[in-house]
Amino acid sequence: MSLDQIAVVPDAARSGVGAALLEAVREVGRAAGCRRLVTDVWYFNEGARAFYQAAGFNPMNVLLDQQL
């Protein structure tokens, strides 16, 4: 299962709302028989990376980019 986005308003940051949304996504995936949940974040988005890693996600790959 692929997660495109989770977002909360700034006032709700670090209040557990994002974790609750993520758990709801997991429940939908489990009910559908999914065995994996993947998402991606921009490297510069340290907050999102920390959120997902704290939630048990592990880095899988690195996408490299170059201006031409």
FINU-963063 format. One line per field, with one value per residue (C-alpha): residue in three letters; x, y, z; residue number from 1. Coordinates in nm, 2 decimals. Example, Ala and Ser with C-alpha at 12.3 -4.5 7.8 and 13.67 -1.06 7.14 Angstrom:
# residues 2
titi Ala Ser;
px 1.23 1.37;
py -0.45 -0.11;
pz 0.78 0.71;
pado 1 2;
This chain:
# residues 68
titi Met Ser Leu Asp Gln Ile Ala Val Val Pro Asp Ala Ala Arg Ser Gly Val Gly Ala Ala Leu Leu Glu Ala Val Arg Glu Val Gly Arg Ala Ala Gly Cys Arg Arg Leu Val Thr Asp Val Trp Tyr Phe Asn Glu Gly Ala Arg Ala Phe Tyr Gln Ala Ala Gly Phe Asn Pro Met Asn Val Leu Leu Asp Gln Gln Leu;
px 0.00 0.13 0.07 0.07 0.04 -0.05 -0.08 -0.21 -0.25 0.05 -0.15 -0.20 0.17 0.31 -0.03 -0.09 -0.32 -0.07 0.00 -0.38 -0.42 -0.13 -0.28 -0.61 -0.42 -0.26 -0.60 -0.74 -0.43 -0.46 -0.83 -0.75 -0.49 -0.19 0.14 0.35 0.30 0.54 0.57 0.82 0.93 1.16 1.50 1.50 1.17 1.34 1.02 0.85 1.15 1.16 0.78 0.79 1.11 0.96 0.65 0.86 0.94 1.28 1.47 1.47 1.63 1.77 1.65 1.92 1.86 2.08 2.01 2.10;
py 0.00 0.34 0.65 0.97 1.24 1.30 1.66 1.84 2.21 2.37 2.41 2.03 1.94 1.71 1.66 1.30 1.38 1.27 0.95 0.88 0.94 0.71 0.44 0.48 0.43 0.12 -0.02 0.03 -0.15 -0.44 -0.48 -0.48 -0.75 -0.53 -0.64 -0.33 0.05 0.27 0.65 0.90 1.24 1.52 1.48 1.84 1.77 1.67 1.68 1.43 1.20 1.21 1.15 0.84 0.70 0.74 0.55 0.26 0.33 0.25 0.42 0.21 0.41 0.74 0.93 1.15 1.47 1.70 2.03 2.04;
pz 0.00 -0.09 0.12 -0.08 0.19 0.55 0.67 0.98 1.04 1.22 1.54 1.55 1.50 1.76 1.92 1.81 1.52 1.26 1.44 1.46 1.09 1.01 1.23 1.05 0.72 0.86 0.97 0.62 0.47 0.70 0.63 0.26 0.31 0.24 0.40 0.35 0.37 0.18 0.15 0.03 0.16 0.04 0.19 0.32 0.51 0.83 1.03 0.80 0.80 1.18 1.20 0.98 1.13 1.48 1.35 1.24 0.88 0.75 0.47 0.15 -0.13 -0.23 -0.53 -0.68 -0.88 -1.09 -1.26 -1.63;
pado 1 2 3 4 5 6 7 8 9 10 11 12 13 14 15 16 17 18 19 20 21 22 23 24 25 26 27 28 29 30 31 32 33 34 35 36 37 38 39 40 41 42 43 44 45 46 47 48 49 50 51 52 53 54 55 56 57 58 59 60 61 62 63 64 65 66 67 68;
